[in-house]
């Protein structure tokens, strides 16, 4: 064994997982149509509401023009009825005055009043027709807006899924010739790490607990983190519980779907310190997470010894519990090795 490395925290559990983005969306259109323009590329940063693509609007624009003409006709008809009703009401009032002077008959006045009432009813109908026509225009305008595909939130485009001329649809159609998405956008501020923890050791993890994450791409970089949440459900097939880890300070090098290892740290008690007692070659440690052990050599025989270790660094691992300074361990033990087997020490050349 070698001398232990200095550390800033004691690991109570190790787990592996991946970097994920909690806010990720495949953006599609609300309607089926042909892509007319695409205004983004992979890796581009987009703002919320930014136009990503447009669909062909020839038919919808023509339908909008028809609806607008229908609205204009309804408005003209309403104006005509309003004029005719005003004239009928003036005629009715004049006949009422003449009837009081006994210059016209009651039947003439009744006819004038019936005409005014009829035109008042037609006025209500014309107003309703204008309202329906206006609703038709708004509907067509909404259909025009649906042909413009916008970014739902601020993020980065990680996938460009359609090109001009292709058909897109919110549902799968066309026997595979129709795209169901335009782009995939990731909110880079929502990055975190998800790991699966063996359910036998989930009691060592608590919300808010300090942790360290190490990306497989950057094994020397320890990223400060904390337990964000423990998902309250277990996977019966794998006997694991999913744990979400929040990263204290996001960095552009942290990319979604990167592999990561997480070291859950113990919260130090007042006046208590815990340091590594030794460092052993990484190949001497067998097992995963908390169920790790080494083969210690005692009187020429192999003895299986459970140990608590930290993450691998530079080909070795710090041992926190289970060994004492000066203990000898077996490097790269064979899978067939059993407790009590006799071993022979190989002298270094």
CORRADA-V50015 format. One record per residue. RES is the residue in one small letter. OMEGA is omega in degrees with one decimal (999 if undefined). Layout:
RES_OMEGA / RES_OMEGA
//
This chain:
x_177.4 / x_179.4 / x_-179.1 / x_175.5 / x_175.5 / x_179.8 / x_-178.6 / x_-179.7 / x_-179.8 / x_-179.6 / x_175.7 / x_-177.9 / x_174.0 / x_178.8 / x_178.9 / x_-179.3 / x_-174.9 / x_170.8 / x_178.9 / x_174.0 / x_-179.2 / x_-178.1 / x_-179.0 / x_-176.5 / x_168.4 / x_-173.0 / x_178.7 / x_177.7 / x_176.2 / x_-176.1 / x_175.8 / x_-179.7 / x_179.9 / x_-179.3 / x_178.4 / x_-179.2 / x_173.1 / x_-171.6 / x_177.7 / x_174.2 / x_177.4 / x_179.5 / x_-178.4 / x_173.6 / x_-177.7 / x_177.0 / x_176.3 / x_-179.8 / x_-179.9 / x_-179.6 / x_177.9 / x_-177.4 / x_174.5 / x_176.5 / x_178.9 / x_-174.1 / x_-174.6 / x_-178.3 / x_-178.8 / x_178.2 / x_177.6 / x_178.1 / x_177.1 / x_178.7 / x_177.3 / x_179.9 / x_179.0 / x_177.3 / x_175.8 / x_176.9 / x_178.1 / x_179.3 / x_178.7 / x_178.4 / x_178.0 / x_177.7 / x_177.7 / x_179.5 / x_179.4 / x_-179.5 / x_178.6 / x_179.2 / x_-178.4 / x_178.5 / x_178.3 / x_178.5 / x_-179.8 / x_179.4 / x_176.6 / x_178.0 / x_178.3 / x_-179.5 / x_179.8 / x_179.4 / x_175.2 / x_179.0 / x_179.4 / x_177.7 / x_178.3 / x_178.2 / x_179.1 / x_179.2 / x_176.6 / x_-179.1 / x_177.6 / x_-178.7 / x_177.6 / x_178.0 / x_179.2 / x_179.2 / x_179.5 / x_179.8 / x_178.1 / x_178.6 / x_179.3 / x_179.6 / x_178.3 / x_179.4 / x_176.9 / x_177.1 / x_177.7 / x_178.2 / x_178.4 / x_178.1 / x_179.6 / x_177.6 / x_178.0 / x_178.3 / x_177.1 / x_178.5 / x_178.1 / x_179.4 / x_178.3 / x_177.4 / x_177.1 / x_177.4 / x_179.2 / x_178.4 / x_179.0 / x_177.1 / x_176.9 / x_177.0 / x_175.5 / x_179.2 / x_-179.7 / x_178.5 / x_176.0 / x_-176.2 / x_-175.0 / x_177.3 / x_-178.3 / x_179.3 / x_178.7 / x_-179.2 / x_-178.8 / x_178.4 / x_179.3 / x_-179.6 / x_174.9 / x_-167.1 / x_-179.2 / x_-179.9 / x_176.6 / x_-178.8 / x_178.9 / x_176.4 / x_175.4 / x_-178.5 / x_176.6 / x_177.3 / x_179.2 / x_-178.5 / x_173.4 / x_176.7 / x_178.0 / x_-179.7 / x_179.9 / x_177.9 / x_176.7 / x_179.0 / x_177.1 / x_-175.8 / x_172.0 / x_-175.8 / x_178.8 / x_171.0 / x_-174.5 / x_176.6 / x_-178.8 / x_-179.4 / x_175.1 / x_179.8 / x_174.1 / x_178.7 / x_174.2 / x_-179.3 / x_176.7 / x_-175.0 / x_178.8 / x_-176.5 / x_-177.4 / x_178.5 / x_177.6 / x_-176.8 / x_177.3 / x_177.7 / x_-179.1 / x_-179.2 / x_177.6 / x_-179.6 / x_173.7 / x_178.1 / x_177.2 / x_178.5 / x_176.9 / x_-179.0 / x_-178.4 / x_-172.4 / x_-179.5 / x_-174.3 / x_177.9 / x_-173.3 / x_178.3 / x_-177.1 / x_176.6 / x_176.0 / x_179.9 / x_-179.4 / x_172.2 / x_-178.2 / x_-172.9 / x_176.3 / x_179.5 / x_175.4 / x_-175.1 / x_179.5 / x_-177.3 / x_-178.0 / x_-179.7 / x_175.7 / x_-178.4 / x_-179.6 / x_178.2 / x_-177.0 / x_176.0 / x_-179.6 / x_-175.3 / x_-178.0 / x_-177.9 / x_-177.5 / x_-179.8 / x_-179.8 / x_-179.5 / x_-174.3 / x_178.0 / x_177.8 / x_172.9 / x_174.6 / x_-177.9 / x_172.0 / x_-176.9 / x_176.2 / x_178.7 / x_-173.6 / x_176.3 / x_175.4 / x_-176.5 / x_174.4 / x_-178.5 / x_177.8 / x_-177.2 / x_173.9 / x_-179.9 / x_-176.6 / x_177.6 / x_179.8 / x_-179.4 / x_173.8 / x_-179.0 / x_174.8 / x_-178.1 / x_-178.9 / x_179.5 / x_-177.0 / x_-178.5 / x_178.1 / x_-177.9 / x_177.4 / x_-175.7 / x_-177.3 / x_-179.1 / x_179.5 / x_175.1 / x_174.2 / x_179.8 / x_-179.4 / x_178.2 / x_178.5 / x_176.6 / x_178.7 / x_-179.0 / x_178.4 / x_179.7 / x_-175.5 / x_174.8 / x_-179.3 / x_171.3 / x_-174.8 / x_175.7 / x_-178.1 / x_178.7 / x_177.2 / x_178.2 / x_175.3 / x_178.6 / x_-179.8 / x_176.7 / x_177.8 / x_-179.1 / x_-179.3 / x_172.8 / x_180.0 / x_175.1 / x_179.6 / x_178.4 / x_177.4 / x_177.2 / x_-178.9 / x_179.6 / x_179.2 / x_-179.3 / x_-178.2 / x_178.2 / x_-178.4 / x_-177.5 / x_-177.0 / x_178.8 / x_-177.8 / x_179.4 / x_178.1 / x_178.8 / x_-179.6 / x_179.2 / x_-177.3 / x_179.0 / x_-179.3 / x_176.9 / x_-179.0 / x_999
//
